[in-house]
């Protein structure tokens, strides 16, 4: 157990805390771009049928079921002068940026080749995301021996993560219109070029400003030991609970965020509202994360996550008790069972007579969603520390690879559902 003196020594400087946080800003310039706009881009801009896009999303995640754990295993067994995790941030930062730009390049192809191009680039970018983000997430577990310091770093990390979501929601729509001159293909291409370049630079800053303090085990690992590590992981109940929770949470978020642009464009008829609606939600999430330190003074992390998740779930369930046909009066709006279910799943149709109330619902729900996200990631690093204590094995990369996979699969499944 760390003494008070040890805790003080393990506190990181603000340069390192912010430098680490910038890595999740980089990640979310991609992750939230995909979450909020990729389905729309593929269907309405690149011209691929929604069902085909949904299939691409799910098949790519099947590959990730293999790719993500392998990346975690590789990171755990890497030994360099920069540590086990930081080297991958350096090596893959620039390929990550190039891949993101290629994904939105939108070449003039036949219908069949468009599907092939989208499938190949989407899968490659998913692999590059894995190659940089699993080591980045694993870095948090070895950046300090102190659980409290890791919690502080996690809170700062997710302030930057949600800031990335806010940047995408606030600036992508006007940037694509401005840079494209009315051509969405050109607008998305140039806008993603800017964000991809920025993401690569931010990851390089993360590499330069951080260091690893928890030393890895010495010696080589046999195939037999690798099998034991995997068996140990799947028998660790807290890890399984976190994986399932992350999968369900990201599925719900992806359904909501992926549907917002369609809701405003085709239901309200004013897609200019997407930017203000999305950016407001992200600012509320940032505020929620900033309050995490205040909340954990009064509640244990596990209980806090449970209660905030329940409250958020109630907020998402409320719309199911209200008939949207009674709240939305628009000529030509169909209100069959599938249309009603789809609208309610966006969680923005809890609309009294004044439609601006959707902003209030969005702000409250987003604020409540902030702290659990940050706390869950600290619990992943706690699980890694627990496994090291109980089994004398450091398998941090393997632990967090499941977290990244649950994020990506939840996003893909939510995108498939919305499509």
Rosetta blueprint (number, residue, H / E / L):
1 X L
2 X L
3 X L
4 X H
5 X H
6 X H
7 X H
8 X H
9 X H
10 X H
11 X L
12 X L
13 X L
14 X H
15 X H
16 X H
17 X H
18 X H
19 X H
20 X H
21 X H
22 X H
23 X H
24 X H
25 X H
26 X H
27 X H
28 X H
29 X H
30 X H
31 X H
32 X H
33 X H
34 X H
35 X H
36 X H
37 X H
38 X H
39 X H
40 X H
41 X H
42 X H
43 X H
44 X H
45 X H
46 X L
47 X L
48 X L
49 X L
50 X H
51 X H
52 X H
53 X H
54 X H
55 X H
56 X H
57 X H
58 X H
59 X H
60 X H
61 X H
62 X H
63 X H
64 X H
65 X H
66 X H
67 X H
68 X H
69 X H
70 X H
71 X H
72 X H
73 X H
74 X H
75 X H
76 X H
77 X L
78 X L
79 X L
80 X E
81 X L
82 X L
83 X E
84 X L
85 X L
86 X H
87 X H
88 X H
89 X H
90 X H
91 X H
92 X H
93 X H
94 X H
95 X H
96 X H
97 X H
98 X H
99 X H
100 X H
101 X H
102 X H
103 X H
104 X L
105 X L
106 X L
107 X L
108 X L
109 X L
110 X L
111 X H
112 X H
113 X H
114 X H
115 X H
116 X H
117 X H
118 X H
119 X H
120 X H
121 X H
122 X H
123 X H
124 X H
125 X H
126 X H
127 X H
128 X H
129 X H
130 X H
131 X H
132 X H
133 X H
134 X H
135 X H
136 X H
137 X H
138 X H
139 X H
140 X H
141 X H
142 X H
143 X L
144 X L
145 X L
146 X L
147 X H
148 X H
149 X H
150 X H
151 X H
152 X H
153 X H
154 X H
155 X H
156 X H
157 X H
158 X H
159 X H
160 X H
161 X H
162 X H
163 X H
164 X H
165 X H
166 X H
167 X H
168 X H
169 X H
170 X H
171 X H
172 X H
173 X H
174 X H
175 X H
176 X H
177 X H
178 X H
179 X H
180 X H
181 X L
182 X L
183 X L
184 X H
185 X H
186 X H
187 X H
188 X H
189 X H
190 X H
191 X H
192 X H
193 X H
194 X H
195 X H
196 X H
197 X H
198 X H
199 X H
200 X H
201 X H
202 X H
203 X H
204 X H
205 X H
206 X H
207 X H
208 X H
209 X H
210 X L
211 X L
212 X L
213 X L
214 X L
215 X L
216 X L
217 X L
218 X L
219 X L
220 X L
221 X L
222 X L
223 X H
224 X H
225 X H
226 X H
227 X H
228 X H
229 X H
230 X H
231 X H
232 X H
233 X H
234 X H
235 X L
236 X L
237 X H
238 X H
239 X H
240 X H
241 X H
242 X H
243 X H
244 X H
245 X H
246 X H
247 X H
248 X H
249 X H
250 X H
251 X H
252 X H
253 X H
254 X H
255 X H
256 X H
257 X H
258 X H
259 X H
260 X H
261 X H
262 X H
263 X H
264 X H
265 X H
266 X H
267 X H
268 X H
269 X L
270 X L
271 X L
272 X L
273 X H
274 X H
275 X H
276 X H
277 X H
278 X H
279 X H
280 X H
281 X H
282 X H
283 X H
284 X H
285 X H
286 X H
287 X H
288 X H
289 X H
290 X H
291 X L
292 X H
293 X H
294 X H
295 X H
296 X L
297 X L
298 X L
299 X L
300 X L
301 X H
302 X H
303 X H
304 X H
305 X H
306 X H
307 X H
308 X H
309 X H
310 X H
311 X H
312 X H
313 X H
314 X H
315 X H
316 X H
317 X H
318 X H
319 X H
320 X H
321 X H
322 X L
323 X L
324 X H
325 X H
326 X H
327 X H
328 X L
329 X L
330 X L
331 X L
332 X L
333 X L
334 X L
335 X L
336 X L
337 X H
338 X H
339 X H
340 X H
341 X H
342 X H
343 X H
344 X H
345 X H
346 X L
347 X L
348 X L
349 X L
350 X L
351 X L
352 X L
353 X L
354 X L
355 X L
356 X L
357 X H
358 X H
359 X H
360 X H
361 X H
362 X H
363 X H
364 X H
365 X H
366 X H
367 X H
368 X H
369 X H
370 X H
371 X H
372 X H
373 X H
374 X H
375 X H
376 X H
377 X H
378 X H
379 X H
380 X H
381 X H
382 X H
383 X H
384 X H
385 X H
386 X H
387 X H
388 X H
389 X H
390 X H
391 X H
392 X L
393 X L
394 X L
395 X L
396 X H
397 X H
398 X H
399 X H
400 X H
401 X H
402 X H
403 X H
404 X H
405 X H
406 X H
407 X H
408 X H
409 X H
410 X H
411 X H
412 X H
413 X H
414 X H
415 X H
416 X H
417 X H
418 X H
419 X L
